[in-house]
């Protein structure tokens, strides 16, 4: 099993910056991809950014140029640096990992964290 714990959320003014982190732990054999998603009130969960074990990244169009995803492979940790924040960025930010774990089926499965609240005030 894999556990994901997010941290770093909080309240920030529009135009400001915030960095959230996510650490994966448990009986991990391999992690293929780790990602950030977000869900705002009344909206569906959407992909923010993802990063593979090889370092390849992808971003939603609305986040390009403002958000940066990075990783610390040795610690199974990813970060999301958020700059030029807008009120519409207010959401619960969730961490996800595609991982193979001891005790599983030796295939990649999707694991989710419980989320961290990011609130951007105007």
N, C-alpha and C positions, 0 to 999 in steps of 0.2 A: 504494500500500500504506500501511497504517497500523500503527504500532507503539505499544503501550501499556505503560507502565512504572509499576508500583506501588511505593510506599515507605511507611515509617512503621510497619510491623508490629513486634511485639515481645511481651515478657512484661509483664503487668500484673496487679495483685491484683484480686480481686473487689470490685466497687464503684468501681473506678477508671475512668479515661478514657484514650482513645487516639484519635489522628487518623491516618488513612491517606490517602494521596494517589495520584492517577493522572494521568499526563500523556500525551496523545496526540501523536504526531509522524508526519511523513511527508508524502506528496503529497496532503494532505487538501483536498478541495473543500468539503465540508460535513459537519457532524456533526449528526445529528438527535437522538440520545439517547445518554447515557452512564449506565452502571449499575454497581452493586456487587452481586456474588453471593458466596456463601460455600459451602464444602464442609467439613463436619466428618468425622472418621474414621468410616467405616461408614455414612455418610449421603449422600444425593443432593445435588447442587448446588442451591441455592435462591436466589431473588432476595432481596436485602436492601433495596435502594432504587434508584430511577431518577430521572433528571432530563432534561428535554427542553431544546432550545435556547431555548425561550421561558420556561423556568424552572419549568414544572410538575413536581411531584414526586409520587412514590408510594413507599410503604413496606410491607413485610410487617408483618402485625399484631403479631407478637412484637417488632418493633423500634420501633414507634410510641412516641413519647415519650422514647426513649432515644437513638436514632440520628438524625443530621441529615446530609443530603446537600446539598452546595453546589457551585458551579462558578465557574471563572474563564475566561470564554469567550475572552478575548483570548489566553490561553495554552493553551487546550484542556486545562484541568486541572480535575479534580473532587476533592472531599474527602469523606470520611466521618468525621464526628465521632461517636465512640462513648462514651457515658456510662453509668454504672451497670452496668458490664460484669459478666456472670455467667460462671461456668465453662462453661456450655453455649454461650456465644458463641465458644468456642475453635474455630477453623477456619482454613482458608486462604481469604483474601479475594481475589476476582478482580475486575478491572475489565473492563468490556465497553463497546464503542462501536458504534453503528450509524452508519456513515459512507460517504460517496461519496469515492473517491480517484482521482487521475490514474493512468491505467494500468489501471483497473478497467473495469467495464461500465456506468459512469455510472448506477448504481443503488446503493441502500443495501445494505451488507453488514455482517455482524457480525464484529467483531474482538475478540480476547481478549488480556489480559495474562497473565503467567505466575504471578501471585498473590503475596501476602505473608502470612506466617504471623502470626496473632494468637493468643496463648495467655493465658488468664485463669486464674490460680491461685486456689484456695480457702484 
